[in-house]
Amino acid sequence: MLYVWFVIAGAFAGVCAGLFGIGGGMIIVPALVWIFTAYNFSPEVVTHLAVGTSLATIIVTSISSLTAHNKRSGVRWEIWRGMAIGLVVGSVVGAGIADMINGQALQAIIGIGALLVALKMLFFSNKEQLGKPLPSKGIQVGAGAGIGMASSIFGIGGGSLTVPFLNWAGLPMKQAVGTSAACGLPIAVAGALGFAWFGQDVATLPAGTIGFVHIIGFICISVASFITAKIGARLAHQLPALMLKRAFGVLLIFAGGQLFLSGIGVL
């Protein structure tokens, strides 16, 4: 039955990714926390295992997404190259930081992150600033490091952080989204490898894991989300954009609020 829940979580995350135009990490992490908790995994590893497994699944979805955007000339590879080193280093550092944080505290931090993204979705829009000169290489590397570190801690592909930065840097929205999708790949690869490495000596992990990455969970979620993302994308073209944005914001408020309250021990 555990594997069935993985498929359900992946299918739901895929629909949300296609429907709301954002990576599935903000859905997958809360779902995995609930699943792992329900199956009595050690509370010490539940959140770290959820984040590491989420990052592993984003490797698959980011490849699919960046390929689609690249076919439409939506990826600015020169900016991706400028940010890539920072993204990789930041993601590994983020995994190391997360490894040092207590599982319950990490849950609360991720909950706060989800709530902040929800507020942004509900009340703030990304504003294009076309015609600006691109920021210096140093700023690109620094931004990549910050985005990679935060994304690795939260178990996300970083789109909610990368797109606003790229808009600020002067990219039109379509190129910002496409380049952000490409940036999700180094974040996910470095972050997942970091969580696999830092979790390798943890004694309370369940069977079937490589560090903080649950292998069967990764496979089931990746396959299910890859299939259902197309369904979400079709629905996105049939429903009003503002309604979708608000629906996702409300969903994140519930998910983030529950994680935060659980993390601080209220529930």
N, C-alpha and C positions, 0 to 999 in steps of 0.2 A: 504493500500500500504506500510505502514511503516514495517509491519511484513514481507512482501515479500522481502524488502531490507535486513532485518535481515537474512533471509534464504539465499539470494544471497551472502551476506558477509560471512556467515558461510560456505557455500559451497566452496567459493573461498579460504577461510582460510584453510579449510580441505584439499583441493587439494594441496595447497602450503606446508602444514605441512607434508603430505605424500611424496610430490615430492622433497622437499628440506631438509627434515630431521630436521626441526626446529619447535618449537612451533608456533602456529598461532597468538600469541599476537602482534607481530610486523606488522601483516596484519590487525588484528581485531581492534586495537586501531585507526589507521588512518581511517579505513572504518567507524567506529562508530562516529568518530569526524565529518566526512563529512555528514553522515546520520542525526545525531542529529542537526547539523547546518542547513541542508536543511529543516528540519521540525521545525525550529525556536525555538529550545530549548534555554533557557537562556544561553548566552555566558559564564556566571560565572560558570556553572555546566557542560558544554559540555565535556570538557576534563576529568574532574574527573569521570563523569558518564561513559565515554568510557573506562577508565582504570579499574574502579571497575567492570564493566560488563565483560571486557576481562578476568580479573583474575578469575571471577566466572566460565567462560566457560572453563578455563584451568584446573579446578578441574576435569571435565569430561574427557578431552583429556589426562591428565596426568595419570589418573587411567587406561585408555585403554592402553596407551603406556607402563607404568611400568609393567603391567600384561604381555604384550607380551614379554618384555625384560626379565622379571623374569623367564618365561618359558624356556628361552634359557640361564639361569644362567648368565645373563648380569648385575645383580644388586649386588653391593657390600654393603650389608646391614650394615656391621660394620662401614663403612665410612658414610653411610646415617645417622646412629644413632649419629655419632660424629658431623655431621653438622646440624642435625635437629633442635636442640634448637636454634642455631644461625639463621637458616633460618626463624623460626617462629618469634623470637624476631625482627630480622631485617625487616621482612615483615610488622609487625605491626608498627614499628617505621617509615618505609618508607611510609605507608599509612598516618600516622600522619603528616609527613613532607609534603607530597603532599597536604594534606588538608590545610596547611598554605600557599601554593603557589598560586598565582593568576592563573586563568585558562589559560590565554594567555601565560604567562610565562611557565607554565607547558607544554603547547603544544610545545613551542620552545625547551624545555629541552628534551622532547620525540623525537622531530625531530633530535636533535643532536645525541641522543642515536641510532636512526635508521641509521643515516649516518655513525656513528662509526662502527656499526655492518656490514654495507654494505662494508666499506673499508676493514674490517677484512675478509669478505667473498671473496672479489675480490683479495686481495693482500697478505693475510697471511693464513697459514695453521696451524692447531693444530699439535704440534710435540709430539710424544710419548717419554717419558723418562723412559723406562722400567728398572726395577731392583732397583729403588730408595726405601729406607725405607719410610713408610708412615709418613706424617707430624704428629706432636704431636696433642693431643686432643684440646689444646688451639688454634692452628693454624686452625684446622678443624672448631671449633666453630666460630672463628673470620672470616674465609672465608665465612662461612654460613651466618653470620650476614651481611657482606658487600654485598654478592650476593642477599640475601633476600631483603635488603633495596633498592638496585638499581632496582631489578626486580619488586618490588611492585610499585615503582614510575613510571616505564615504562609500567607496565601492562603486563609483559611477564613471562614465566615460568622459565627463567634464564639459558636456555641451552647454549646460546652464551657466558655466563660467567662461568658456572659450568664446561662445558666440558674442556676448556683450563686449569682450575685449577686442575681438576682430571688428565689430561694428565701430568701436571707438577708434580703432586703427585705420579706419577709412574704407573697409571693404563693404560692398553692397550685401544685402541680407543673404542672397542665394550663395554667394561665394563664402560668406561667413559660416553658413550652415555646412556647406560642403567641406571647407577646410577644417571646421570643428570635427566633422565625422572622421577625417583622416587623422586628426590629433588624438582621437580616442584610441587608435591602435597602439601607439607607443605607451600610452597611459596604461592600457589594459595588459599588455605583454609584460612591461616592467613591474606593474603592481602585482599581477598574479604570480610572477616568478618571485617577487619579494615576499609575498605572503606564504608561498610554498616553502621558501628557504627559512624564514623566521619561525615557521611553525613545525619544522621537521623534528625537533626534539621534545615536543610537548606530549607528555605521557597520557593525557586525558582525551586525546582525539579518538574518534570512532574508527573502525576499520574502513578501508576503502578511500583513504585520503592521502594526498601528498602535501604535507604541511597543512596549511589552512585552506586547501582546495579539495572539495568533495568531488571525486572523479565522476561517479554516476550522476550526481546532481548537475555537474557541468555539462555532461553529454545530453541528458534529458532536456534540460532547460534550453540549451543551445539549439537543438533540433526543433523543439516545439516553438520557440520564439521566432526562429528563422522562417518557419511555415506560416505562422499566424500574423507576422508583421505585414504581409501582403494584404491580409484581410483588413487590418487596421488602416493601411494606406488607402484602400478603396473607400472605406467609410469616411476617411478624412476629407475626401473630395465631394462627399454627399451631405456633410453636416457643416453648419456655420462655424467659422474659425473661432469666433469669440466664445461661443458656447463650449467648444472643445477645450479652450484655454482655461475657462472657469471650472469646467468639470475636473480637469487634471489638478488644478489648484486645490479644489475641495478634497479630492482623493488624497493628495499629499498631506493635507492638514490632518486628516484622520490617521494616516499611516505614521506621519512624523510625530503627531501628538501621542499616539500609543507607545511608540518607541521611547520617546522622551520620558513619559510617566513611568514606564517599566524600568528604564535605566536608572531613574532616581529613587526607585523603590516604592512609588506611590501605589502601583498596581501589583 
